[in-house]
Amino acid sequence: MAKVSQFALVSLAICLSSLLGLAVAAEEKFIVEGKVYCDTCRVEFETKISQPIKGALVNLECRNRTDIRTITLTKDVVTDKAGAYKIAVEGDHEEEICDVSLVKSPRADCNDPTEAWRKSRVVLTTKDGVDGPQRYANNLGFKRKQALPECVQVLKEIGYYEVEEEEGHSHSP
């Protein structure tokens, strides 16, 4: 009889700890942070003359891993004057693929999404070894319609070899 009581007690403890684990997962809260910039040189990466975009619309979307057509979460936010955004997310999204993507730029002169930085993957689970609620997305960019004149000098300073090739200089890796 004592063994049955011990077994029942252990079983109850396991059940309660499982329920506690579910409660903790439901209480997970994350803050996804990132920035949106204007690629003023049209080179698909940030330079020292890239500009933050205030009022850009970005979207966080999570999809089921096995059926990517099933959207489990979607949130739109607008960037502040520094081009930054924060998206509050509740719950653990371990079984989902979550991406932050560009939706719209308020700037008519800079509203062409870059190919390389139009979307950024974020992991929204505590089961990935990352502590804390903060999750950082790569900076996302829109390209300016026309590159700024000072881009040539800025790109030369960082050794961007395509500028040198366009000017007829040789380039050795």
BALOBA-1460 file (C-alpha; in Angstrom, 3 decimals):
// residues 173
<rec num="1" residu="m" x="0.000" y="0.000" z="0.000"/>
<rec num="2" residu="a" x="2.902" y="2.358" z="0.795"/>
<rec num="3" residu="k" x="4.367" y="1.778" z="-2.669"/>
<rec num="4" residu="v" x="1.048" y="2.685" z="-4.297"/>
<rec num="5" residu="s" x="0.937" y="5.918" z="-2.272"/>
<rec num="6" residu="q" x="4.523" y="6.768" z="-3.242"/>
<rec num="7" residu="f" x="3.756" y="6.039" z="-6.895"/>
<rec num="8" residu="a" x="0.661" y="8.241" z="-6.754"/>
<rec num="9" residu="l" x="2.641" y="11.029" z="-5.080"/>
<rec num="10" residu="v" x="5.433" y="10.871" z="-7.687"/>
<rec num="11" residu="s" x="2.853" y="10.807" z="-10.506"/>
<rec num="12" residu="l" x="1.118" y="13.840" z="-9.033"/>
<rec num="13" residu="a" x="4.437" y="15.692" z="-8.770"/>
<rec num="14" residu="i" x="5.228" y="14.954" z="-12.419"/>
<rec num="15" residu="c" x="1.801" y="16.143" z="-13.551"/>
<rec num="16" residu="l" x="2.065" y="19.348" z="-11.533"/>
<rec num="17" residu="s" x="5.542" y="20.116" z="-12.854"/>
<rec num="18" residu="s" x="4.286" y="19.585" z="-16.421"/>
<rec num="19" residu="l" x="1.432" y="21.996" z="-15.825"/>
<rec num="20" residu="l" x="3.837" y="24.490" z="-14.305"/>
<rec num="21" residu="g" x="6.001" y="24.206" z="-17.416"/>
<rec num="22" residu="l" x="2.998" y="24.985" z="-19.612"/>
<rec num="23" residu="a" x="2.124" y="27.976" z="-17.459"/>
<rec num="24" residu="v" x="5.668" y="29.335" z="-17.740"/>
<rec num="25" residu="a" x="5.657" y="28.864" z="-21.536"/>
<rec num="26" residu="a" x="2.366" y="30.736" z="-21.776"/>
<rec num="27" residu="e" x="3.863" y="33.603" z="-19.771"/>
<rec num="28" residu="e" x="6.938" y="34.006" z="-22.027"/>
<rec num="29" residu="k" x="7.257" y="37.569" z="-23.247"/>
<rec num="30" residu="f" x="9.715" y="38.760" z="-25.831"/>
<rec num="31" residu="i" x="10.652" y="42.150" z="-27.217"/>
<rec num="32" residu="v" x="11.820" y="42.068" z="-30.837"/>
<rec num="33" residu="e" x="13.992" y="45.085" z="-31.640"/>
<rec num="34" residu="g" x="15.488" y="46.375" z="-34.863"/>
<rec num="35" residu="k" x="16.029" y="49.371" z="-37.128"/>
<rec num="36" residu="v" x="15.091" y="50.438" z="-40.623"/>
<rec num="37" residu="y" x="17.483" y="52.529" z="-42.672"/>
<rec num="38" residu="c" x="17.762" y="54.219" z="-46.058"/>
<rec num="39" residu="d" x="20.587" y="52.767" z="-48.146"/>
<rec num="40" residu="t" x="21.702" y="56.113" z="-49.575"/>
<rec num="41" residu="c" x="24.408" y="54.510" z="-51.737"/>
<rec num="42" residu="r" x="22.280" y="51.659" z="-53.161"/>
<rec num="43" residu="v" x="24.884" y="49.051" z="-52.170"/>
<rec num="44" residu="e" x="22.608" y="46.785" z="-50.064"/>
<rec num="45" residu="f" x="24.450" y="47.433" z="-46.783"/>
<rec num="46" residu="e" x="24.713" y="50.243" z="-44.269"/>
<rec num="47" residu="t" x="27.372" y="52.915" z="-44.609"/>
<rec num="48" residu="k" x="28.211" y="55.913" z="-42.443"/>
<rec num="49" residu="i" x="25.820" y="58.041" z="-44.511"/>
<rec num="50" residu="s" x="22.865" y="55.641" z="-44.322"/>
<rec num="51" residu="q" x="19.856" y="57.341" z="-42.759"/>
<rec num="52" residu="p" x="17.246" y="56.045" z="-40.296"/>
<rec num="53" residu="i" x="13.700" y="56.006" z="-41.636"/>
<rec num="54" residu="k" x="11.023" y="57.404" z="-39.340"/>
<rec num="55" residu="g" x="7.528" y="56.045" z="-39.932"/>
<rec num="56" residu="a" x="8.515" y="52.889" z="-41.834"/>
<rec num="57" residu="l" x="6.071" y="50.006" z="-41.478"/>
<rec num="58" residu="v" x="7.485" y="46.594" z="-40.528"/>
<rec num="59" residu="n" x="5.693" y="43.314" z="-39.918"/>
<rec num="60" residu="l" x="6.465" y="40.394" z="-37.619"/>
<rec num="61" residu="e" x="4.976" y="37.148" z="-38.873"/>
<rec num="62" residu="c" x="5.261" y="33.662" z="-37.397"/>
<rec num="63" residu="r" x="4.299" y="30.570" z="-39.367"/>
<rec num="64" residu="n" x="3.891" y="26.924" z="-38.453"/>
<rec num="65" residu="r" x="7.129" y="25.024" z="-39.266"/>
<rec num="66" residu="t" x="5.393" y="22.055" z="-40.872"/>
<rec num="67" residu="d" x="2.647" y="23.973" z="-42.698"/>
<rec num="68" residu="i" x="4.138" y="27.359" z="-43.604"/>
<rec num="69" residu="r" x="0.787" y="28.486" z="-45.010"/>
<rec num="70" residu="t" x="-0.549" y="28.608" z="-41.431"/>
<rec num="71" residu="i" x="0.157" y="32.023" z="-39.899"/>
<rec num="72" residu="t" x="0.193" y="31.875" z="-36.113"/>
<rec num="73" residu="l" x="1.100" y="35.503" z="-35.338"/>
<rec num="74" residu="t" x="1.250" y="38.777" z="-37.246"/>
<rec num="75" residu="k" x="1.985" y="42.263" z="-35.902"/>
<rec num="76" residu="d" x="2.665" y="45.551" z="-37.673"/>
<rec num="77" residu="v" x="4.647" y="48.391" z="-36.080"/>
<rec num="78" residu="v" x="5.960" y="51.774" z="-37.180"/>
<rec num="79" residu="t" x="9.527" y="52.983" z="-36.602"/>
<rec num="80" residu="d" x="10.372" y="55.971" z="-34.415"/>
<rec num="81" residu="k" x="12.512" y="58.997" z="-35.387"/>
<rec num="82" residu="a" x="15.678" y="56.896" z="-35.013"/>
<rec num="83" residu="g" x="14.276" y="54.256" z="-37.382"/>
<rec num="84" residu="a" x="13.925" y="51.854" z="-34.431"/>
<rec num="85" residu="y" x="11.032" y="49.592" z="-33.537"/>
<rec num="86" residu="k" x="10.040" y="47.276" z="-30.705"/>
<rec num="87" residu="i" x="7.475" y="44.507" z="-31.009"/>
<rec num="88" residu="a" x="6.049" y="42.890" z="-27.870"/>
<rec num="89" residu="v" x="5.344" y="39.168" z="-28.315"/>
<rec num="90" residu="e" x="3.690" y="36.811" z="-25.858"/>
<rec num="91" residu="g" x="4.141" y="33.060" z="-25.681"/>
<rec num="92" residu="d" x="6.814" y="30.628" z="-26.782"/>
<rec num="93" residu="h" x="7.070" y="30.173" z="-30.554"/>
<rec num="94" residu="e" x="9.518" y="27.255" z="-30.631"/>
<rec num="95" residu="e" x="7.594" y="25.381" z="-33.323"/>
<rec num="96" residu="e" x="7.287" y="28.405" z="-35.590"/>
<rec num="97" residu="i" x="9.381" y="30.333" z="-38.086"/>
<rec num="98" residu="c" x="9.248" y="34.062" z="-37.322"/>
<rec num="99" residu="d" x="10.452" y="36.853" z="-39.603"/>
<rec num="100" residu="v" x="10.421" y="40.622" z="-39.422"/>
<rec num="101" residu="s" x="9.994" y="42.155" z="-42.879"/>
<rec num="102" residu="l" x="9.728" y="45.537" z="-44.516"/>
<rec num="103" residu="v" x="6.249" y="46.615" z="-45.553"/>
<rec num="104" residu="k" x="6.391" y="50.290" z="-46.511"/>
<rec num="105" residu="s" x="8.614" y="53.344" z="-46.401"/>
<rec num="106" residu="p" x="7.115" y="56.813" z="-45.985"/>
<rec num="107" residu="r" x="9.948" y="58.307" z="-48.049"/>
<rec num="108" residu="a" x="9.235" y="58.668" z="-51.762"/>
<rec num="109" residu="d" x="12.985" y="58.990" z="-52.444"/>
<rec num="110" residu="c" x="13.832" y="55.814" z="-50.513"/>
<rec num="111" residu="n" x="11.179" y="53.137" z="-50.816"/>
<rec num="112" residu="d" x="12.721" y="50.283" z="-52.808"/>
<rec num="113" residu="p" x="13.349" y="47.358" z="-50.389"/>
<rec num="114" residu="t" x="16.882" y="45.963" z="-50.488"/>
<rec num="115" residu="e" x="17.079" y="42.365" z="-51.646"/>
<rec num="116" residu="a" x="19.456" y="41.224" z="-48.916"/>
<rec num="117" residu="w" x="17.886" y="43.098" z="-45.995"/>
<rec num="118" residu="r" x="14.144" y="43.096" z="-46.592"/>
<rec num="119" residu="k" x="13.555" y="40.318" z="-44.043"/>
<rec num="120" residu="s" x="15.190" y="39.115" z="-40.815"/>
<rec num="121" residu="r" x="14.593" y="35.840" z="-38.967"/>
<rec num="122" residu="v" x="14.060" y="35.990" z="-35.192"/>
<rec num="123" residu="v" x="13.886" y="33.108" z="-32.728"/>
<rec num="124" residu="l" x="11.126" y="33.496" z="-30.143"/>
<rec num="125" residu="t" x="11.755" y="30.741" z="-27.640"/>
<rec num="126" residu="t" x="13.738" y="30.305" z="-24.446"/>
<rec num="127" residu="k" x="14.705" y="26.805" z="-25.555"/>
<rec num="128" residu="d" x="17.486" y="28.103" z="-27.814"/>
<rec num="129" residu="g" x="19.962" y="28.904" z="-25.052"/>
<rec num="130" residu="v" x="19.400" y="32.674" z="-25.160"/>
<rec num="131" residu="d" x="18.414" y="34.207" z="-21.823"/>
<rec num="132" residu="g" x="16.255" y="37.257" z="-21.414"/>
<rec num="133" residu="p" x="13.320" y="38.647" z="-23.346"/>
<rec num="134" residu="q" x="15.260" y="40.748" z="-25.878"/>
<rec num="135" residu="r" x="15.506" y="39.452" z="-29.459"/>
<rec num="136" residu="y" x="17.349" y="41.502" z="-32.058"/>
<rec num="137" residu="a" x="16.536" y="41.474" z="-35.754"/>
<rec num="138" residu="n" x="19.090" y="42.489" z="-38.377"/>
<rec num="139" residu="n" x="18.657" y="46.054" z="-39.585"/>
<rec num="140" residu="l" x="16.384" y="46.279" z="-42.612"/>
<rec num="141" residu="g" x="16.851" y="48.690" z="-45.497"/>
<rec num="142" residu="f" x="15.160" y="50.518" z="-48.322"/>
<rec num="143" residu="k" x="17.294" y="51.807" z="-51.210"/>
<rec num="144" residu="r" x="17.303" y="55.420" z="-52.283"/>
<rec num="145" residu="k" x="16.136" y="56.090" z="-55.854"/>
<rec num="146" residu="q" x="19.468" y="57.769" z="-56.699"/>
<rec num="147" residu="a" x="22.731" y="57.289" z="-54.823"/>
<rec num="148" residu="l" x="24.038" y="60.379" z="-53.060"/>
<rec num="149" residu="p" x="27.072" y="62.042" z="-54.725"/>
<rec num="150" residu="e" x="29.218" y="61.533" z="-51.598"/>
<rec num="151" residu="c" x="28.793" y="57.759" z="-51.868"/>
<rec num="152" residu="v" x="31.828" y="57.385" z="-54.124"/>
<rec num="153" residu="q" x="34.110" y="58.828" z="-51.449"/>
<rec num="154" residu="v" x="32.450" y="56.876" z="-48.626"/>
<rec num="155" residu="l" x="32.795" y="53.614" z="-50.557"/>
<rec num="156" residu="k" x="36.436" y="54.344" z="-51.436"/>
<rec num="157" residu="e" x="37.163" y="54.885" z="-47.732"/>
<rec num="158" residu="i" x="35.936" y="51.402" z="-46.887"/>
<rec num="159" residu="g" x="37.759" y="49.808" z="-49.819"/>
<rec num="160" residu="y" x="34.671" y="48.904" z="-51.810"/>
<rec num="161" residu="y" x="36.425" y="47.496" z="-54.864"/>
<rec num="162" residu="e" x="33.524" y="47.959" z="-57.346"/>
<rec num="163" residu="v" x="33.993" y="51.759" z="-57.147"/>
<rec num="164" residu="e" x="37.685" y="51.374" z="-57.970"/>
<rec num="165" residu="e" x="36.889" y="49.087" z="-60.917"/>
<rec num="166" residu="e" x="34.365" y="51.590" z="-62.292"/>
<rec num="167" residu="e" x="37.038" y="54.294" z="-62.182"/>
<rec num="168" residu="g" x="39.542" y="52.080" z="-64.019"/>
<rec num="169" residu="h" x="41.823" y="51.240" z="-61.105"/>
<rec num="170" residu="s" x="43.159" y="47.760" z="-60.754"/>
<rec num="171" residu="h" x="42.123" y="45.744" z="-57.763"/>
<rec num="172" residu="s" x="44.062" y="42.931" z="-56.240"/>
<rec num="173" residu="p" x="42.363" y="40.875" z="-53.523"/>
